[in-house]
Amino acid sequence: MSDHKVPFNRPYMTGRELAYIAEAHSCGHLAGDGPFTRRSHAWLEQQTGCRKALLTPSCTAALEMMALLLDIEEGDEVILPSYTFVSTANAFVLRGGVPVFVDIRPDTLNIDETRIVDAITPRTKAIVPVHYAGVACEMDAIMKIATHHNLAVVEDAAQGAMASYRGRALGSIGDLGALSFHETKNVISGEGGALLVNS
């Protein structure tokens, strides 16, 4: 029997990482708001078409910022898929929000957009589509529902960096979007995330 283990994931490396580390080290600016932060913000804005991109410590932090920006209060309901990472719900629960879970589609494992309307109540404040495995939710239908019911749409695009829906970057369609750069995601920085502001 071999001692070789098949890795859960293998991070993609471009080959420029060590040069970038050396550049950051040589300029002496290693924490926040340095040249690499500004370059990352500009690159994300250009790639996604969002109004503003801000790096965060994680996608979880970006989701928690979304709850703050939406001014989620005790008893506010937030619709999200039944199949998601716990951080999606916790970001809103921390502010007193109530997660309302909607079943997923078996073909995409994303929220079933045909079931969202039945979950809306007078306490509903937002819809949180989660683009599982980089597969886009049916955003046209979700945005139409949200507009009709005057709800915010905040996208959990943790697994959707560089993926798109009808030519638009995931995370840039709703009012806000969150990306993850965790080692297990499709674009990585070890840890990290981003908040995309679209409205």
Sine and cosine of phi, psi and omega as CSV:
sin_phi,cos_phi,sin_psi,cos_psi,sin_omega,cos_omega
0.00,0.00,0.67,-0.74,-0.03,-1.00
-0.99,0.11,0.55,-0.84,0.10,-1.00
-1.00,0.06,-0.07,1.00,-0.02,-1.00
-0.95,0.33,0.77,-0.64,0.02,-1.00
-0.95,-0.31,0.63,-0.78,0.10,-1.00
-0.98,0.19,0.85,-0.53,-0.05,-1.00
-0.94,0.35,0.53,-0.85,0.08,-1.00
-0.87,0.49,-0.66,0.76,0.08,-1.00
-0.48,-0.88,0.36,-0.93,0.07,-1.00
-0.80,-0.60,0.94,-0.33,-0.05,-1.00
-0.87,0.49,0.66,-0.75,0.05,-1.00
-0.98,0.19,0.74,-0.68,0.04,-1.00
-0.88,-0.48,0.68,-0.73,-0.02,-1.00
-1.00,0.07,-0.36,0.93,-0.06,-1.00
0.99,-0.17,-0.14,0.99,-0.02,-1.00
-0.98,-0.21,-0.01,1.00,-0.12,-0.99
-0.85,0.53,-0.74,0.68,-0.04,-1.00
-0.90,0.43,-0.59,0.81,0.05,-1.00
-0.91,0.41,-0.64,0.77,0.03,-1.00
-0.92,0.39,-0.64,0.77,0.05,-1.00
-0.88,0.47,-0.70,0.71,0.02,-1.00
-0.89,0.46,-0.65,0.76,0.02,-1.00
-0.89,0.45,-0.70,0.71,0.02,-1.00
-0.90,0.45,-0.66,0.75,0.00,-1.00
-0.90,0.43,-0.69,0.73,-0.06,-1.00
-0.93,0.38,-0.51,0.86,0.03,-1.00
-0.99,0.13,-0.21,0.98,0.08,-1.00
0.97,0.25,0.20,0.98,0.00,-1.00
-0.91,-0.42,1.00,-0.09,-0.13,-0.99
-0.97,-0.24,-0.19,0.98,-0.07,-1.00
-0.80,-0.60,0.73,-0.69,0.15,-0.99
0.56,0.83,0.62,-0.79,0.10,-1.00
0.83,0.56,0.46,0.89,0.11,-0.99
-1.00,-0.03,-0.15,-0.99,-0.04,-1.00
-0.87,0.48,-0.58,0.81,0.00,-1.00
-0.95,0.32,-0.55,0.83,0.07,-1.00
-0.89,0.45,-0.75,0.66,0.00,-1.00
-0.88,0.47,-0.66,0.75,0.03,-1.00
-0.90,0.43,-0.64,0.77,0.01,-1.00
-0.91,0.41,-0.70,0.72,0.04,-1.00
-0.85,0.52,-0.76,0.65,-0.03,-1.00
-0.89,0.46,-0.67,0.74,-0.01,-1.00
-0.90,0.43,-0.71,0.71,0.01,-1.00
-0.89,0.45,-0.67,0.74,0.02,-1.00
-0.89,0.46,-0.67,0.75,0.00,-1.00
-0.93,0.37,-0.67,0.74,-0.05,-1.00
-0.94,0.33,-0.61,0.79,-0.10,-1.00
-0.99,-0.12,-0.39,0.92,-0.07,-1.00
0.98,0.19,0.21,0.98,0.02,-1.00
-0.96,0.27,0.31,-0.95,0.02,-1.00
-0.94,0.34,-0.63,0.77,-0.03,-1.00
-0.49,-0.87,0.71,-0.70,0.09,-1.00
-0.88,-0.47,0.71,-0.71,0.01,-1.00
-0.76,-0.65,0.80,-0.60,0.06,-1.00
-0.94,0.35,0.57,-0.82,0.03,-1.00
-0.75,-0.66,0.27,-0.96,0.02,-1.00
-0.90,0.44,-0.41,0.91,-0.03,-1.00
-0.25,-0.97,0.20,-0.98,0.12,-0.99
-0.92,0.39,-0.57,0.82,0.06,-1.00
-0.84,0.54,-0.71,0.71,0.03,-1.00
-0.88,0.47,-0.64,0.77,0.03,-1.00
-0.89,0.45,-0.66,0.75,0.04,-1.00
-0.89,0.45,-0.66,0.75,0.03,-1.00
-0.91,0.42,-0.59,0.80,0.08,-1.00
-0.90,0.43,-0.60,0.80,0.05,-1.00
-0.85,0.52,-0.71,0.70,0.00,-1.00
-0.87,0.49,-0.64,0.77,0.06,-1.00
-0.91,0.42,-0.71,0.70,-0.02,-1.00
-0.91,0.42,-0.52,0.86,0.05,-1.00
-0.99,0.15,-0.09,1.00,-0.04,-1.00
0.83,0.56,0.73,0.68,0.04,-1.00
-0.89,0.45,0.75,-0.66,-0.01,-1.00
-0.83,-0.55,0.16,-0.99,0.01,-1.00
-0.77,0.64,0.83,-0.55,0.06,-1.00
1.00,-0.02,-0.21,0.98,0.06,-1.00
-0.90,0.43,0.70,-0.72,-0.02,-1.00
-0.99,-0.15,0.62,-0.79,0.02,-1.00
-0.78,-0.63,0.82,-0.57,-0.02,-1.00
-1.00,0.02,0.78,-0.63,0.03,-1.00
-0.53,-0.85,0.25,-0.97,-0.04,-1.00
-0.95,0.31,0.46,-0.89,0.03,-1.00
-0.94,0.33,-0.29,0.96,-0.01,-1.00
-0.91,-0.41,0.98,-0.20,0.01,-1.00
-0.30,-0.95,0.16,-0.99,0.07,-1.00
-0.97,0.25,0.53,-0.85,-0.10,-1.00
-0.85,0.53,-0.48,0.88,-0.01,-1.00
-0.87,0.49,-0.50,0.87,0.00,-1.00
-0.86,0.50,-0.75,0.66,0.01,-1.00
-0.97,0.25,-0.68,0.73,-0.08,-1.00
-0.85,0.52,-0.56,0.83,-0.01,-1.00
-0.83,0.56,-0.59,0.81,-0.03,-1.00
-1.00,0.00,-0.57,0.82,0.04,-1.00
-0.88,0.47,-0.60,0.80,0.02,-1.00
-0.85,0.53,-0.44,0.90,0.00,-1.00
-0.99,-0.13,0.06,1.00,-0.02,-1.00
0.99,-0.14,0.03,1.00,0.01,-1.00
-0.94,0.35,0.38,-0.93,0.00,-1.00
-0.91,-0.41,0.89,-0.45,0.04,-1.00
-0.96,0.28,0.73,-0.69,0.09,-1.00
-0.90,-0.43,0.94,-0.34,-0.10,-0.99
-1.00,0.05,0.73,-0.68,0.05,-1.00
-0.91,-0.42,0.66,-0.75,-0.04,-1.00
-0.89,0.46,0.31,-0.95,-0.05,-1.00
-0.98,-0.20,0.27,-0.96,0.10,-1.00
-0.99,0.12,0.69,-0.72,0.00,-1.00
-0.94,0.34,-0.37,0.93,-0.05,-1.00
-0.99,0.11,-0.44,0.90,-0.04,-1.00
-0.87,-0.50,-0.30,0.95,-0.13,-0.99
0.90,0.43,0.28,0.96,0.07,-1.00
-0.99,-0.16,0.23,-0.97,0.03,-1.00
-0.79,0.61,0.67,-0.74,0.03,-1.00
-0.99,0.12,0.97,-0.25,-0.08,-1.00
-0.88,0.47,-0.38,0.92,0.00,-1.00
-0.97,0.24,-0.18,0.98,-0.02,-1.00
-0.96,-0.26,-0.06,1.00,-0.08,-1.00
-0.92,0.39,-0.72,0.70,-0.08,-1.00
-0.83,0.56,-0.65,0.76,-0.01,-1.00
-0.91,0.42,-0.32,0.95,-0.02,-1.00
-1.00,-0.03,-0.15,0.99,-0.05,-1.00
-0.98,0.21,0.72,-0.69,0.08,-1.00
-0.76,-0.65,0.09,-1.00,0.07,-1.00
-0.87,0.49,-0.32,0.95,0.00,-1.00
-1.00,-0.01,-0.09,1.00,-0.05,-1.00
-0.93,0.35,0.75,-0.67,-0.02,-1.00
-0.90,-0.43,-0.46,0.89,-0.09,-1.00
-0.40,-0.92,0.37,-0.93,0.16,-0.99
-0.91,-0.41,0.72,-0.69,-0.02,-1.00
-0.87,-0.49,1.00,0.04,0.09,-1.00
-0.95,0.31,0.69,-0.73,0.05,-1.00
-0.92,-0.39,0.88,-0.48,-0.02,-1.00
-1.00,0.08,1.00,0.04,-0.11,-0.99
-0.94,0.35,0.74,-0.67,0.07,-1.00
0.84,0.55,0.47,0.88,0.02,-1.00
0.98,0.20,0.09,1.00,0.04,-1.00
-1.00,0.01,0.83,-0.56,-0.08,-1.00
-0.94,0.33,0.64,-0.77,0.19,-0.98
-0.94,0.33,0.23,-0.97,0.04,-1.00
-0.98,0.21,0.98,0.17,-0.16,-0.99
-0.93,0.38,-0.53,0.85,0.03,-1.00
-0.86,0.50,-0.73,0.69,-0.01,-1.00
-0.91,0.41,-0.68,0.74,-0.02,-1.00
-0.91,0.42,-0.69,0.73,0.01,-1.00
-0.91,0.42,-0.60,0.80,0.03,-1.00
-0.90,0.43,-0.70,0.72,0.04,-1.00
-0.88,0.48,-0.72,0.69,-0.04,-1.00
-0.88,0.47,-0.69,0.72,0.02,-1.00
-0.89,0.47,-0.71,0.70,-0.02,-1.00
-0.88,0.48,-0.58,0.81,-0.06,-1.00
-0.97,-0.23,0.14,0.99,0.02,-1.00
0.82,0.57,0.77,0.63,0.00,-1.00
-0.92,-0.40,0.51,-0.86,0.12,-0.99
-0.98,0.22,0.48,-0.88,0.13,-0.99
-0.85,-0.52,0.86,-0.51,0.03,-1.00
-0.84,-0.55,0.89,-0.46,-0.12,-0.99
-1.00,0.03,0.78,-0.62,0.20,-0.98
-1.00,-0.04,0.99,-0.11,0.00,-1.00
-0.96,-0.29,0.60,0.80,-0.02,-1.00
-0.78,0.62,-0.65,0.76,-0.02,-1.00
-0.98,-0.21,0.28,0.96,-0.12,-0.99
-0.90,-0.43,0.24,0.97,0.03,-1.00
-0.86,0.51,0.78,-0.62,0.03,-1.00
0.97,0.26,0.12,0.99,0.11,-0.99
-0.99,-0.14,0.32,-0.95,-0.08,-1.00
-0.61,-0.79,0.26,-0.97,0.09,-1.00
-0.79,-0.62,0.92,-0.40,0.01,-1.00
0.76,0.65,0.71,0.71,0.07,-1.00
1.00,0.09,0.00,1.00,0.02,-1.00
-0.93,-0.37,0.70,-0.72,-0.02,-1.00
-0.89,0.45,0.68,-0.74,0.09,-1.00
-0.90,0.45,0.68,-0.74,-0.08,-1.00
0.99,-0.11,-0.21,0.98,-0.04,-1.00
-0.94,-0.35,0.12,0.99,-0.10,-1.00
-0.99,-0.12,-0.70,0.72,0.03,-1.00
-0.98,0.22,-0.15,-0.99,0.01,-1.00
-0.92,0.38,-0.62,0.79,0.00,-1.00
-0.65,-0.76,0.41,-0.91,0.06,-1.00
-0.64,-0.76,0.46,-0.89,0.04,-1.00
-0.79,-0.61,0.72,-0.70,0.05,-1.00
-0.88,-0.47,0.43,-0.90,0.09,-1.00
-0.87,-0.49,0.64,-0.77,0.10,-1.00
-0.88,-0.48,0.45,0.89,0.06,-1.00
-0.88,0.47,0.42,-0.91,-0.07,-1.00
-0.83,0.56,-0.41,0.91,-0.02,-1.00
-1.00,0.02,0.01,1.00,-0.05,-1.00
-0.99,-0.11,0.03,-1.00,-0.10,-0.99
-0.99,0.16,-0.34,0.94,0.16,-0.99
-0.79,-0.62,0.81,-0.59,-0.19,-0.98
-0.83,-0.56,0.43,-0.90,0.20,-0.98
-0.63,-0.77,0.37,0.93,-0.09,-1.00
1.00,0.04,-0.91,0.42,0.18,-0.98
-0.72,-0.69,0.04,-1.00,0.07,-1.00
0.86,-0.51,0.28,-0.96,0.02,-1.00
-0.33,-0.94,-0.12,-0.99,0.04,-1.00
-0.49,-0.87,0.55,-0.83,0.13,-0.99
-0.96,-0.27,0.82,-0.57,0.05,-1.00
-0.96,-0.26,0.82,-0.57,0.00,-1.00
-0.96,-0.27,0.83,-0.56,-0.10,-0.99
-0.89,-0.46,-0.29,0.96,-0.03,-1.00
-0.78,-0.62,0.00,0.00,0.00,0.00
